[in-house]
Amino acid sequence: MKNVILNNGTEIPEIGFGTWQTTKGVQKTVKVALDAGYTHIDTADIYGNEAEIGEAIKDSGIARKDLYLTTKIWNSNRSTQGVKQSVEQSLKKLKTDYLDLLLIHWPANEKQFENWKEINAETWKAMEELYRSGVVKTIGVSNFMLPQIKALLETAEVIPAVNQIEFHPGYVQQTVVDYCKEKGIAIEAWSPIGSGRLLKDEDLKDIADKYDVSPAILCIQFCLQSGVIALPKSENPTNIYNNLHFERFKISESDMKALKTLEETGFSGLNPETVDF
């Protein structure tokens, strides 16, 4: 599996294992993923599964240096002290003394706060301090749209290495992707195969049949070919394995365009500029 070189020189696997909405039996599921060869595990404080993931990693016997762990700061911990306490708890639960990647899970937005710029800037400054201390090897953001990322860059001393956003066929957020790539910020897809509705889309299935792959594999390859790091999730052992080990192929230019312009059947409905949580 290939690694992507980030703007601070560190490397991140191009496919990781997502654990959102995976709480029941997550320890077993992550063990299956680790046994399948995943080295990149993505979690978050709000997922409520960091402790179980820590146990799975401990039981795996895999050396910490051979793993890539990502977690995220939840909205209730945006203050300087909140960030530090959140990271301390995540380290304890994950049974590690450092994080490979720490993200702001959701930006404060204009709908929620008049001083949303200052809130995001404070969170980022606290993360910069953790980055400089070495406790966190790389820092980034998640779900930042153009207004939030541009505002953050006005005061940031460390440029985010990653912006993890919803990205899949039919929902590519091209303006955000293009801007981030222009600034050297890598894009991660937290929903590379969309929802179950997307995998049932007839146009998507027709294109998948053309390449003799499953709709899910087509979605993952679509991300990789778009230069986007993919974080598929599954609780099915066969799918977990196949999502990582499929033979890479090239989607034609016309099919890439068709996939980009599919109906938004896989969209989660979460708009970072209007969410209120």
Protein Blocks (a to p, Z undefined) as FASTA:
>chain_A
ZZdddfkopacdfbdcdfehilghplmmmmmmmmnopabdcddfklopmmmmmmmmmmno
pafklpccdddddfklmbmklmmmmmmmmmmmnopabdfbdcdfbacdfklpmklmmmmm
mmmmmmmmmmmnomambdcdehiafklmmmmmmmombdcfbdcddddehiaolmlmmmmm
mnopacddfblnlpfklmmpmklmmmmmmnopafklmmmmmmmmnopacddddfbfklmm
mmmmpccddddfklmmmmmmmccklbgoiafklgcZZ
